[in-house]
């Protein structure tokens, strides 16, 4: 049975399509962060290992919340869809990266998701999709803060 939320079906489809993109990016960033958690080395190992663990735990929860929002809007979530249409900037790395490159990659990932979420927030606002706005406002704040924390630790 289709959800009757007072939002036009065309708008629901567009919002859901954009939520899928954010879900894919979040899932990809989650897997990257966990991978970097496992592969971090060097003098900053312990601090970054713990920081990445905290970040991927948050991203895991975010994946669930975004998927549940898609379901709330009346659409299915197909896990096999993840990572199939990611932009080149979000593709997985196949080699072990330097600590600085890991940090840059994660920072860019958080900034990218924040930008996409901000664009969708404005679309959701136009059709009074307050549930999606609430989810996205929280995620924007978290991604911006995480990007700042990472940026503050980068080696020049």
Secondary structure as GFF3:
##gff-version 3
##sequence-region A 1 156
A	DSSP	alpha_helix	9	39	.	.	.	ID=ss1
A	DSSP	alpha_helix	45	72	.	.	.	ID=ss2
A	DSSP	three_ten_helix	79	81	.	.	.	ID=ss3
A	DSSP	three_ten_helix	88	90	.	.	.	ID=ss4
A	DSSP	alpha_helix	99	126	.	.	.	ID=ss5
A	DSSP	alpha_helix	130	153	.	.	.	ID=ss6
###
